[in-house]
Amino acid sequence: MALHFIANTAVPSASGQTLPVIDPATGETFEALARGNAADIDAAVTAARHCLDTTWARMSAAERGRLLMKLSAKVADHADELAALEQRDCGKPVKQARADALALVRYFEFYAGAGDKLHGDTIPYLDGYSVLTWREPHGVTGHVIPWNYPMQIFGRSVGGALAAGNVCVVKPSEDACLSLLRVAALAAEVGFPAGAINIVTGYGHEVGDALARHPGIDHISFTGSPRVGTLIQQVAAERHCPVTLELGGKGPQIVFDDADVDAALPFIVNAIVQNSGQTCSAGSRLLVQRGIYESVLQRVGDAFTALRAGPPAMDLDLGPLIRQSQLQRVRGFLDEARAAGIATVAQGRVVDEAAAGGFYAAPTLLRDVPPGHRLAQEEVFGPLLAAMSFDDEDHAVQLANATAFGLVAGVWTRDGARQFRMARRVKAGQVFINNYGAGGGVELPFGGVKSSGHGREKGFEALLGFTTLKTVAFRHG
């Protein structure tokens, strides 16, 4: 059984209860997790606070960086093991799970070198005064990690928090805990002090709620749905606890008639197929200028027809969705679209080797989706691509901005002036010109606007969010 990890020790839940771990590729239970509650969160926060007061706060930024670098190297040594855990836990194809493990290596490496570059300023002021600012950690930070990219989001969130001088209490999704528990154990092996990284597993309404409400948590980082993000923000506001929220998206891929379609095509397909479409930054809307709409749909449709979903070990284009309820959600969107007369252009297939009990969804391209339809407005978190046409630049901007989300957008055009205009006019935290995702660079600040959340993780900007600014004014005559 997989236990909590508190103060560098694997411990059972205070209640003794467990919850099942289900393999999305088969639908079968293969492990059990400790089912945490408020008592477990309290133990983790107590351990974190003790570590902060006795050890972590007394370490220099350079010392923290050396530990993070050691952890980066350790994760690299265990990348295959971690990838296998995440592959089984999340249903990821081999190449995706391996990429996630290597991304975790890079996150720890980046933040290992960034923490001691976090400097304050001196401010010119009145005669007889010297004023300076410095950055201080929040203290004990809480991290709610989703199931779609456990290792990557742990790296960008916990890595940044540790580098900035915080200690961490982590609540992973009950659907994906195994790789993170192993990473925490590796951190203990390389010398992280007891209490620096604590992981409590369990359900959101029990462990997540307790974490958000705990008076010993000084900052919360949450990645997940807008509904839960709103609840966490409301609870945290009762005690004025700052919150960073990344709440999903409905990313548009905007293809103008002067675009290099050959270059765009693999990005368009991958942006909705990667991780079976279970990606906040998925390019789930395809907006194509009317003059090339039919030809682009034909080419994207041909690519979709060749896609295959199947068991993770087969390392195909897609694995299964995370759970049965997610599969039902995707099927529900498809049923509603067909009932509304929305046509399917092309669909991939689920291979015969896929277990009947697995949670597989075939990637599907749909055309002429009305901008107000649910399929064009809500995050599906599955491999469904909604295509629609636009007339001109203004129309493209209108459609791109016509959802409550604003996380990521892609723009495909050779017109340099249009590239800058679109980058400014599209409401999104990240805009990619003639690419999509930029390779997922850990250096690139990531976060959204509107219902996609606020605050930024990844890159150096994350260190600013995981610290608070103090101003000190000296009067010396």
C-alpha positions in Angstrom: 0.0 0.0 0.0 1.2 3.5 -0.8 1.4 5.7 2.4 1.6 9.4 3.1 5.1 10.9 3.2 5.5 13.2 6.2 8.8 14.3 7.7 10.7 11.9 5.5 8.7 8.9 6.7 6.0 6.8 5.0 3.0 6.8 7.4 -0.5 5.4 7.2 -3.5 7.7 7.4 -4.7 8.7 10.9 -8.0 6.9 10.2 -6.5 3.8 8.8 -8.7 4.1 5.7 -7.5 3.5 2.2 -8.7 4.2 -1.3 -8.2 2.2 -4.5 -5.7 3.0 -7.3 -7.3 2.0 -10.7 -5.3 1.3 -13.9 -7.0 3.4 -16.6 -5.8 1.0 -19.3 -7.8 -1.9 -17.8 -10.2 -0.4 -15.3 -8.8 -2.8 -12.6 -7.5 -1.9 -9.1 -3.8 -2.5 -8.7 -2.8 -0.6 -5.5 -4.2 1.1 -2.5 -3.5 4.6 -1.1 -3.7 6.0 2.3 -7.0 8.0 2.6 -6.0 11.2 4.4 -8.1 13.6 6.4 -7.6 16.8 8.4 -5.5 15.1 11.0 -3.0 14.0 8.4 -2.8 17.5 7.0 -2.3 18.9 10.4 0.6 16.4 11.0 2.2 17.4 7.6 1.8 21.2 8.3 3.4 20.7 11.8 6.3 18.8 10.3 6.7 21.5 7.6 6.7 24.3 10.1 9.2 22.6 12.3 11.5 22.1 9.3 11.1 25.8 8.3 11.9 27.1 11.8 14.8 24.8 12.7 16.5 24.0 9.4 15.2 25.3 6.1 15.0 29.0 6.9 18.6 28.9 8.2 20.0 27.5 4.9 21.3 29.8 2.3 19.8 30.0 -1.2 22.9 28.4 -2.5 22.6 25.4 -0.1 18.9 25.0 -1.1 20.0 25.1 -4.8 22.6 22.3 -4.2 19.9 20.1 -2.7 17.6 20.7 -5.7 20.5 19.9 -8.1 21.1 16.7 -6.2 17.5 15.8 -6.5 17.5 16.7 -10.2 20.4 14.2 -10.7 18.6 11.6 -8.6 15.4 11.9 -10.6 17.4 11.5 -13.8 18.9 8.3 -12.5 15.4 7.0 -11.7 13.7 8.5 -14.8 12.7 5.1 -16.1 11.2 4.0 -12.8 9.3 7.2 -12.4 8.0 7.1 -15.9 6.8 3.5 -15.4 4.9 4.6 -12.2 3.2 7.5 -14.0 2.5 5.3 -17.1 0.6 2.8 -14.9 -1.0 5.4 -12.7 -2.2 7.8 -15.5 -2.3 5.6 -18.6 0.3 7.6 -20.5 2.1 6.2 -23.5 5.7 5.4 -22.8 7.1 8.4 -24.7 4.9 10.8 -22.8 5.7 9.4 -19.4 9.4 9.5 -20.1 9.1 13.1 -21.3 7.4 14.0 -18.1 10.1 12.4 -16.0 12.8 14.3 -17.9 10.8 17.6 -17.6 10.9 17.1 -13.8 14.6 16.7 -14.0 14.8 20.1 -15.8 12.5 21.9 -13.4 14.6 20.9 -10.4 17.8 21.8 -12.4 16.3 25.2 -13.4 15.2 26.2 -9.9 18.4 24.8 -8.4 20.2 27.6 -10.2 17.6 30.3 -9.9 17.1 30.6 -6.1 20.2 32.5 -5.3 19.5 35.0 -8.2 16.3 36.2 -6.4 17.4 39.7 -5.4 15.9 42.9 -4.0 16.4 46.5 -5.0 17.6 49.8 -3.5 15.2 52.7 -4.0 16.4 56.3 -4.3 14.5 58.3 -1.7 14.7 61.4 0.5 17.9 62.8 1.8 19.0 61.0 4.9 17.2 57.8 4.0 18.3 54.5 2.4 15.5 52.2 1.3 15.9 48.6 0.1 13.6 45.7 -0.6 14.1 42.0 -0.2 12.2 38.9 -1.1 11.0 36.6 1.7 9.4 33.1 1.4 5.7 32.8 2.4 6.6 30.0 4.8 4.6 26.8 4.5 3.1 26.5 1.0 0.2 24.1 0.0 0.2 22.5 -3.4 -2.8 20.8 -5.0 -1.5 18.8 -7.9 -3.9 17.4 -10.7 -3.7 14.0 -12.3 -2.9 14.9 -15.9 0.8 15.9 -15.4 1.7 15.0 -11.8 5.5 15.1 -12.2 5.6 18.2 -14.4 3.3 20.3 -12.2 5.0 19.1 -9.0 8.3 20.3 -10.6 7.0 23.7 -11.6 5.2 24.3 -8.3 7.1 22.6 -5.5 10.5 23.2 -7.2 9.8 26.9 -7.4 8.5 27.1 -3.8 11.5 25.3 -2.4 14.0 27.4 -4.3 12.3 30.5 -2.9 12.8 29.2 0.7 9.4 27.7 1.4 8.6 24.2 2.7 5.8 22.3 1.1 2.7 20.3 1.9 1.4 18.5 -1.3 -2.0 17.0 -2.0 -1.8 15.0 -5.3 -5.0 13.9 -7.1 -6.3 10.7 -5.7 -6.0 9.4 -9.3 -2.2 10.0 -9.6 0.0 9.8 -6.5 2.6 7.1 -7.0 5.3 9.0 -8.9 5.2 11.9 -6.5 5.5 9.7 -3.4 8.6 8.2 -5.0 10.0 11.6 -5.8 9.5 12.7 -2.2 11.4 9.6 -1.0 14.2 10.4 -3.4 14.4 13.9 -2.0 14.9 12.4 1.5 17.7 10.2 0.1 19.7 13.1 -1.3 19.5 15.0 2.0 16.3 17.2 2.1 15.6 17.7 5.8 12.5 16.1 7.3 9.4 18.2 6.7 10.7 20.1 3.6 8.4 18.0 1.3 5.3 16.3 2.7 2.7 14.5 0.7 -0.8 13.6 2.0 -3.0 11.5 -0.3 -6.7 11.3 -0.4 -9.9 12.9 -1.8 -10.2 16.5 -2.6 -13.3 17.1 -0.3 -11.3 15.7 2.6 -7.6 16.4 2.2 -7.8 19.3 -0.3 -10.4 21.0 1.8 -8.4 20.5 5.0 -5.3 21.9 3.3 -7.1 25.0 2.0 -8.5 25.7 5.5 -5.5 25.0 7.6 -4.3 28.2 9.4 -0.7 27.0 9.1 -0.7 27.2 5.3 0.8 30.5 4.1 0.2 30.2 0.4 -1.7 27.8 -1.9 -0.9 26.8 -5.4 -3.8 25.0 -7.2 -4.1 23.5 -10.7 -7.5 22.1 -11.6 -11.0 23.1 -12.5 -12.5 26.6 -12.2 -15.2 25.3 -9.9 -12.8 23.8 -7.3 -10.4 26.8 -7.8 -13.3 29.1 -6.8 -14.0 27.1 -3.7 -10.3 27.1 -2.6 -10.0 30.8 -3.2 -13.1 31.5 -1.1 -11.9 29.4 1.8 -8.4 30.9 1.6 -9.8 34.4 1.5 -11.4 33.8 5.0 -7.8 34.0 6.4 -6.3 36.2 3.7 -4.1 33.4 2.4 -2.7 34.2 -1.1 -3.5 31.7 -3.9 -2.1 31.0 -7.3 -4.6 29.4 -9.6 -4.3 27.6 -13.0 -7.8 26.6 -14.0 -7.7 25.3 -17.5 -8.3 26.6 -21.0 -10.0 26.4 -24.3 -7.0 27.2 -26.5 -7.6 28.4 -30.1 -5.3 27.5 -33.0 -5.8 30.4 -35.4 -4.8 29.6 -39.0 -4.7 32.5 -41.5 -4.7 31.9 -45.2 -1.0 32.9 -45.5 0.0 30.3 -42.9 2.6 27.5 -43.6 0.1 24.7 -43.2 2.7 22.0 -43.6 4.5 23.4 -40.5 1.2 24.0 -38.6 -0.3 20.5 -39.2 1.7 18.4 -36.7 1.3 21.1 -34.0 -2.5 21.3 -34.5 -2.8 17.5 -34.2 -0.4 17.1 -31.3 -1.9 20.0 -29.3 -5.2 18.1 -28.9 -3.9 14.5 -28.9 -1.1 14.9 -26.4 -2.0 13.1 -23.1 -5.3 12.1 -24.8 -6.4 15.7 -24.8 -6.2 15.9 -21.0 -4.2 19.1 -21.0 -5.1 22.5 -19.8 -3.2 24.1 -22.6 -4.7 21.8 -25.3 -5.5 23.4 -28.6 -9.1 22.3 -28.6 -10.5 24.9 -31.0 -9.3 25.1 -34.6 -10.1 28.5 -36.2 -9.3 28.6 -39.9 -9.7 31.5 -42.4 -12.6 30.7 -44.7 -10.5 30.6 -48.0 -8.5 27.6 -46.8 -11.0 26.1 -44.4 -11.9 23.1 -46.4 -8.4 22.2 -47.4 -7.1 22.5 -43.9 -9.9 20.4 -42.5 -9.2 17.7 -45.2 -5.5 17.6 -44.1 -6.2 17.6 -40.4 -8.9 15.0 -40.9 -6.5 12.7 -42.8 -4.1 13.0 -39.8 -6.9 12.2 -37.4 -7.9 9.1 -39.3 -4.4 7.7 -38.9 -4.4 8.2 -35.1 -4.6 5.2 -32.7 -5.4 4.9 -29.0 -4.3 1.9 -27.1 -2.5 0.4 -24.1 0.3 2.6 -22.7 3.0 -0.1 -23.4 2.2 0.0 -27.1 3.4 3.6 -27.1 0.7 4.8 -29.6 -0.6 8.3 -30.2 -3.0 8.2 -27.2 -3.5 6.1 -24.1 -6.7 5.9 -22.1 -8.4 8.7 -20.3 -7.8 8.8 -16.5 -11.1 7.3 -15.3 -14.6 6.1 -16.3 -16.3 9.4 -15.4 -13.9 11.3 -17.8 -14.7 8.9 -20.6 -18.4 9.4 -19.9 -17.9 13.2 -20.1 -16.2 13.0 -23.5 -18.9 10.7 -24.8 -21.5 13.2 -23.5 -19.9 16.0 -25.5 -20.0 13.9 -28.6 -23.6 12.9 -28.1 -24.6 16.6 -27.6 -22.7 17.6 -30.7 -24.3 14.9 -32.9 -27.8 15.8 -31.5 -27.1 19.4 -32.6 -26.2 18.3 -36.1 -22.5 19.0 -35.8 -20.7 16.9 -38.3 -17.7 14.6 -37.7 -14.9 15.1 -40.2 -12.7 12.3 -39.1 -12.1 10.0 -36.2 -9.1 7.9 -35.1 -9.6 4.4 -33.7 -9.0 2.4 -30.5 -6.9 -0.6 -31.3 -8.1 -4.2 -30.7 -5.5 -4.8 -28.1 -7.1 -2.3 -25.8 -8.8 -3.9 -22.8 -12.6 -3.7 -22.8 -12.6 -2.2 -19.4 -10.1 0.5 -20.2 -11.1 4.2 -20.6 -10.3 4.8 -24.2 -11.7 7.6 -26.4 -11.0 7.9 -30.1 -9.7 11.3 -31.2 -12.4 13.1 -33.1 -12.5 16.2 -35.4 -15.8 18.1 -35.7 -16.6 20.9 -38.1 -18.7 24.1 -38.2 -19.1 24.1 -34.4 -21.2 27.1 -33.4 -19.2 29.5 -31.2 -21.8 29.4 -28.5 -22.1 25.6 -28.4 -20.9 23.8 -25.3 -18.2 22.1 -27.3 -16.7 25.5 -28.3 -17.1 26.9 -24.8 -16.2 24.3 -22.2 -13.1 22.4 -21.5 -13.6 18.8 -22.5 -10.3 17.4 -21.3 -10.5 14.8 -24.0 -9.3 14.4 -27.7 -12.1 16.4 -29.3 -11.2 19.2 -31.7 -13.8 21.7 -32.6 -13.3 23.5 -36.0 -14.8 26.7 -37.2 -14.1 29.3 -39.9 -13.5 33.0 -39.7 -13.5 35.8 -42.3 -10.8 38.3 -41.3 -8.5 39.3 -38.4 -11.3 41.0 -36.4 -13.5 38.0 -36.7 -10.6 35.7 -35.6 -10.0 37.8 -32.5 -13.7 37.8 -31.7 -13.9 34.0 -31.9 -10.6 33.4 -30.1 -11.7 35.6 -27.1 -15.3 34.3 -27.1 -14.9 31.9 -24.1 -14.5 32.4 -20.4 -10.9 31.0 -20.6 -7.7 32.6 -21.5 -4.7 30.3 -21.0 -2.9 29.5 -24.3 -3.4 30.5 -28.0 -1.6 29.7 -31.2 -1.4 32.0 -34.3 -0.3 30.8 -37.7 0.6 33.5 -40.2 3.6 34.7 -42.2 2.5 38.4 -41.8 4.9 39.9 -39.2 2.7 42.9 -38.4 -0.3 40.6 -38.0 1.7 38.4 -35.6 2.2 41.3 -33.2 -1.4 42.5 -33.5 -2.8 39.1 -32.8 -0.4 38.6 -29.9 -1.6 41.8 -28.3 -5.3 41.3 -29.0 -5.8 37.7 -28.1 -6.6 37.3 -24.4 -4.3 34.6 -23.1 -1.5 34.1 -20.7 0.7 32.6 -23.4 0.5 33.3 -27.2 2.5 31.2 -29.6 3.3 32.5 -33.0 3.9 29.8 -35.7 4.3 27.2 -33.0 2.3 25.8 -30.1 3.8 25.2 -26.7 7.4 26.1 -27.5 8.5 22.7 -26.4 6.9 23.3 -22.9 10.0 25.2 -21.8 10.4 25.4 -18.0 11.8 28.9 -18.4 8.5 30.3 -19.7 6.1 31.9 -17.2 2.8 30.0 -17.4 -0.7 31.0 -16.2 -3.9 32.4 -17.4 -6.4 35.3 -17.5 -10.1 35.4 -17.0 -11.4 32.0 -15.8 -8.1 30.4 -16.5 -6.8 31.8 -13.2 -4.2 34.2 -12.0 -0.6 34.2 -10.9 2.3 32.5 -12.8 4.3 29.4 -12.4 7.3 28.2 -14.4 10.3 30.3 -15.1 11.8 32.9 -12.9 8.4 34.6 -12.5 7.3 31.7 -10.2 9.9 32.7 -7.6 8.2 36.1 -7.3 4.9 34.5 -6.7 6.4 32.2 -4.0 7.8 35.1 -2.1 6.5 38.3 -0.6 8.3 41.7 -0.9 9.5 43.5 2.2 10.5 47.2 2.1 13.0 48.4 4.7 13.6 52.2 5.1 16.7 53.4 7.1 16.8 57.0 8.4 20.4 57.8 9.1 20.5 61.6 8.9 
